[in-house]
Amino acid sequence: MALSTEDIRAAAERLDRAEKTRTQIRQLSQEFPAISIEDSYAIQKAWIEIKLSGGRIIKGHKIGLTSKAMQSALNIDEPDSGVLLDDMFFADGGIVPTDRFIATRIEAELAFVMAKRLSGPDCTMFDVLNATDFVVPALEILDTRIERVDPKTKTTRKIFDTIADNAANAGIVLGGRPVRPLEADLRWIGALCFKNGQLEETGLAAGVLNHPATAVAWLANKVAPHGLALEPGQVVLAGSFIRPIETRKGDTIQADYGAYGSVSCHFG
């Protein structure tokens, strides 16, 4: 690791302050040119620990950057992950308070609700399907506590910044019709995503590593070396199959999953 324990803790505290004050901080990849993926996850972990010490509860995980296009754009060859906390869950059809966030975007995904403990290192897609209780349509709300473009260098943020920033996660809305994992070909579940009644994006869940359960298996294997596993009852967002939709106060987002119902929220 390139960063000291003090650097990691300080970065986590700055991210926490940025979220609370809704003021973005400079890209960590600019401040620490030698930062590694390992450093970034250490910062994320330190930030989550700050939140847990403040009374938050871990409710699951999110997986990001699962599409080939996004990975190519960031010059990486694997997804990233973040942690879902209890205060990130919003009701289907409910109001998302924009004054809590900085610059929201939204994505359509499938969420896996775990029935059994799922642990690596040799977890496969079939293990995931066996360990999953339900799969349900979901919206993920993204936010960025780190500047997307550096004002001085005009450099766009890198994978290190996104990971440290809890994989840009800010919220989650679950809705539609829960389905047992083997009752549908999950690859072919798709969504039509509307913003204020206008169709903005469409996509199929196969866009997530060819099968969204593959992403969940990746996560179980990724966290295994740290002695972690996906626990019963936890929610795992498998990754978006649309491009992020920019949202602001007053916007209504609805994702129509066809036979699997719809999920929506309003930014108030």
C-alpha positions as CSV (number, residue, x, y, z in Angstrom):
1,M,0.0,0.0,0.0
2,A,1.2,3.5,-0.9
3,L,-0.7,5.4,1.7
4,S,-0.1,5.5,5.5
5,T,-2.7,4.6,8.1
6,E,-2.9,8.4,8.8
7,D,-3.5,9.2,5.2
8,I,-6.3,6.6,4.9
9,R,-8.0,7.8,8.1
10,A,-7.7,11.5,7.0
11,A,-9.2,10.8,3.6
12,A,-12.1,8.9,5.1
13,E,-12.8,11.8,7.5
14,R,-12.7,14.2,4.6
15,L,-15.2,12.1,2.6
16,D,-17.5,11.9,5.6
17,R,-17.3,15.7,6.0
18,A,-17.9,16.2,2.3
19,E,-21.1,14.1,2.5
20,K,-22.4,15.9,5.5
21,T,-21.6,19.4,4.2
22,R,-22.5,18.6,0.6
23,T,-19.1,20.0,-0.5
24,Q,-17.0,17.9,-2.9
25,I,-13.3,17.3,-2.1
26,R,-10.4,17.1,-4.6
27,Q,-9.7,13.9,-6.3
28,L,-7.6,11.6,-4.1
29,S,-5.8,10.3,-7.2
30,Q,-4.6,13.9,-7.7
31,E,-3.4,14.3,-4.1
32,F,-1.9,10.8,-3.9
33,P,-0.6,9.9,-7.4
34,A,0.8,6.6,-6.1
35,I,-2.6,5.5,-4.7
36,S,-3.5,1.8,-5.3
37,I,-6.8,-0.1,-5.5
38,E,-5.9,-1.6,-2.1
39,D,-5.5,1.9,-0.7
40,S,-8.9,3.0,-2.1
41,Y,-10.7,0.0,-0.5
42,A,-8.9,0.8,2.8
43,I,-10.3,4.4,2.6
44,Q,-13.8,3.1,1.9
45,K,-13.5,0.7,4.8
46,A,-12.3,3.5,7.2
47,W,-15.2,5.7,6.0
48,I,-17.8,2.9,6.6
49,E,-16.3,2.4,10.1
50,I,-16.9,6.0,10.8
51,K,-20.5,5.6,9.8
52,L,-20.9,2.4,11.8
53,S,-19.6,4.2,14.9
54,G,-22.3,6.8,14.3
55,G,-25.0,4.1,14.5
56,R,-25.4,3.0,10.9
57,I,-26.0,-0.7,10.1
58,I,-24.6,-2.7,7.1
59,K,-27.5,-4.0,5.0
60,G,-25.7,-5.2,2.0
61,H,-23.4,-4.4,-0.9
62,K,-23.3,-2.9,-4.3
63,I,-21.3,-3.9,-7.4
64,G,-20.4,-1.3,-10.0
65,L,-18.5,-1.0,-13.3
66,T,-19.8,-4.3,-14.5
67,S,-20.1,-3.4,-18.1
68,K,-17.3,-3.8,-20.6
69,A,-17.9,-0.3,-21.9
70,M,-17.4,1.2,-18.4
71,Q,-14.4,-0.9,-17.6
72,S,-12.7,0.1,-20.9
73,A,-13.5,3.8,-20.2
74,L,-11.7,3.6,-16.8
75,N,-9.0,1.2,-18.1
76,I,-9.8,-1.5,-15.6
77,D,-10.6,-5.2,-16.0
78,E,-12.9,-5.9,-13.0
79,P,-15.9,-4.4,-11.3
80,D,-15.8,-2.4,-8.0
81,S,-17.9,-2.6,-4.9
82,G,-19.3,-0.6,-2.0
83,V,-21.4,-1.0,1.1
84,L,-25.1,-0.5,1.6
85,L,-26.2,1.0,4.9
86,D,-29.6,1.2,6.6
87,D,-30.1,4.9,5.9
88,M,-29.7,4.4,2.1
89,F,-33.0,2.6,1.5
90,F,-35.9,4.6,0.1
91,A,-39.5,3.5,-0.4
92,D,-40.7,2.6,-3.9
93,G,-42.7,5.5,-5.2
94,G,-41.4,7.6,-2.4
95,I,-39.5,10.9,-2.1
96,V,-35.7,11.1,-2.2
97,P,-34.6,14.2,-0.3
98,T,-32.3,16.1,-2.7
99,D,-30.9,18.3,0.0
100,R,-29.1,15.3,1.4
101,F,-27.0,14.8,-1.7
102,I,-24.6,16.7,-4.0
103,A,-25.1,15.6,-7.6
104,T,-27.4,12.6,-8.0
105,R,-27.6,10.1,-10.8
106,I,-29.7,7.0,-11.0
107,E,-29.2,3.5,-12.5
108,A,-31.4,0.4,-13.1
109,E,-30.3,-2.9,-11.7
110,L,-31.4,-6.2,-10.2
111,A,-31.0,-6.7,-6.4
112,F,-30.3,-10.1,-4.9
113,V,-31.7,-10.8,-1.5
114,M,-29.6,-13.5,0.2
115,A,-31.2,-16.5,1.9
116,K,-28.0,-18.3,2.8
117,R,-24.4,-17.2,3.7
118,L,-22.4,-17.0,0.5
119,S,-18.6,-17.1,0.8
120,G,-15.6,-17.4,-1.5
121,P,-13.0,-18.1,-2.7
122,D,-14.5,-20.5,-5.2
123,C,-18.0,-19.1,-5.4
124,T,-19.8,-19.6,-8.8
125,M,-22.9,-18.3,-10.4
126,F,-24.7,-21.5,-9.4
127,D,-23.7,-21.0,-5.7
128,V,-25.2,-17.5,-6.0
129,L,-28.5,-18.8,-7.4
130,N,-28.7,-21.5,-4.7
131,A,-28.0,-18.9,-1.9
132,T,-30.5,-16.3,-3.2
133,D,-34.0,-15.9,-1.8
134,F,-35.4,-13.3,-4.2
135,V,-34.3,-11.1,-7.1
136,V,-36.1,-7.8,-7.3
137,P,-36.0,-4.7,-9.6
138,A,-34.0,-1.8,-8.1
139,L,-32.9,1.7,-8.7
140,E,-29.5,2.8,-7.4
141,I,-29.0,6.4,-6.5
142,L,-25.4,7.6,-7.1
143,D,-23.7,10.6,-5.6
144,T,-20.2,11.9,-5.8
145,R,-18.4,13.3,-2.8
146,I,-15.3,13.7,-4.9
147,E,-15.0,16.2,-7.9
148,R,-15.7,14.5,-11.2
149,V,-13.3,16.8,-13.0
150,D,-10.3,18.5,-11.3
151,P,-10.6,22.3,-11.7
152,K,-6.8,22.7,-12.2
153,T,-5.7,19.8,-14.3
154,K,-9.1,19.1,-16.0
155,T,-8.5,15.4,-15.2
156,T,-11.5,13.2,-14.7
157,R,-11.7,11.1,-11.6
158,K,-10.2,7.6,-11.7
159,I,-11.3,4.2,-10.4
160,F,-9.3,5.0,-7.1
161,D,-11.6,8.0,-6.4
162,T,-14.8,6.0,-7.1
163,I,-13.9,3.1,-4.9
164,A,-12.8,5.3,-2.0
165,D,-16.1,7.2,-2.4
166,N,-18.0,4.0,-1.5
167,A,-18.3,3.1,-5.2
168,A,-20.4,6.4,-5.6
169,N,-23.3,4.8,-3.7
170,A,-25.9,7.0,-2.0
171,G,-29.2,5.2,-2.0
172,I,-31.3,2.3,-3.2
173,V,-35.0,1.8,-4.1
174,L,-36.5,-1.7,-4.3
175,G,-39.7,-2.3,-6.1
176,G,-41.6,-4.3,-8.6
177,R,-42.2,-8.1,-8.3
178,P,-39.7,-10.2,-6.4
179,V,-38.9,-13.4,-8.3
180,R,-37.2,-16.6,-7.2
181,P,-33.8,-16.8,-8.9
182,L,-34.6,-19.8,-11.1
183,E,-38.1,-18.7,-12.1
184,A,-36.8,-16.4,-14.8
185,D,-33.8,-16.2,-17.2
186,L,-32.3,-13.2,-15.3
187,R,-30.2,-12.3,-18.4
188,W,-33.3,-11.3,-20.3
189,I,-34.9,-9.1,-17.6
190,G,-34.8,-5.6,-18.9
191,A,-35.9,-2.1,-18.0
192,L,-37.3,0.9,-19.7
193,C,-36.1,3.9,-17.7
194,F,-38.2,7.1,-17.8
195,K,-37.3,10.6,-16.5
196,N,-40.4,12.8,-16.1
197,G,-42.3,10.6,-18.5
198,Q,-39.6,10.7,-21.2
199,L,-37.8,7.4,-22.1
200,E,-34.1,8.0,-21.3
201,E,-32.4,4.6,-21.2
202,T,-33.1,0.9,-21.8
203,G,-31.0,-2.2,-21.0
204,L,-30.9,-5.9,-20.3
205,A,-29.5,-7.5,-17.2
206,A,-27.2,-9.6,-19.4
207,G,-25.1,-6.4,-19.7
208,V,-23.9,-7.2,-16.2
209,L,-21.0,-9.6,-16.9
210,N,-23.3,-11.7,-19.2
211,H,-25.4,-12.7,-16.1
212,P,-26.0,-10.6,-13.0
213,A,-25.4,-13.6,-10.7
214,T,-21.8,-13.7,-12.0
215,A,-21.3,-10.2,-10.5
216,V,-22.5,-11.5,-7.1
217,A,-20.1,-14.4,-7.3
218,W,-17.3,-12.0,-8.1
219,L,-18.1,-10.0,-5.0
220,A,-18.2,-13.1,-2.7
221,N,-14.8,-14.1,-4.0
222,K,-13.4,-10.5,-3.7
223,V,-14.3,-10.1,0.0
224,A,-13.3,-13.7,1.0
225,P,-9.6,-12.9,1.6
226,H,-10.8,-10.3,4.2
227,G,-12.8,-13.0,6.1
228,L,-16.0,-11.5,4.9
229,A,-19.1,-13.1,3.2
230,L,-22.5,-12.2,1.9
231,E,-24.8,-12.8,4.9
232,P,-28.5,-14.0,4.9
233,G,-30.9,-11.1,4.5
234,Q,-28.3,-8.8,2.9
235,V,-29.2,-7.0,-0.3
236,V,-26.7,-7.1,-3.2
237,L,-27.0,-4.7,-6.1
238,A,-25.6,-6.7,-9.0
239,G,-24.7,-3.7,-11.2
240,S,-26.3,-1.3,-13.6
241,F,-27.3,-2.3,-17.1
242,I,-28.0,1.3,-18.2
243,R,-25.9,4.5,-18.4
244,P,-26.5,6.7,-15.3
245,I,-29.3,9.2,-15.6
246,E,-28.6,12.7,-14.2
247,T,-31.3,13.8,-11.8
248,R,-32.1,16.9,-9.8
249,K,-34.9,18.3,-7.5
250,G,-38.3,17.8,-9.1
251,D,-37.4,14.8,-11.3
252,T,-39.4,11.6,-11.2
253,I,-37.7,8.4,-12.3
254,Q,-39.5,5.2,-13.2
255,A,-38.0,2.0,-14.4
256,D,-40.5,-0.4,-16.1
257,Y,-39.4,-4.0,-15.8
258,G,-42.3,-5.4,-17.8
259,A,-43.6,-8.6,-16.3
260,Y,-41.5,-7.9,-13.2
261,G,-43.3,-4.6,-12.3
262,S,-41.9,-1.2,-12.0
263,V,-39.9,0.8,-9.5
264,S,-39.9,4.6,-9.1
265,C,-38.9,7.6,-7.0
266,H,-39.3,11.3,-6.9
267,F,-36.5,13.7,-6.1
268,G,-38.1,16.3,-3.8
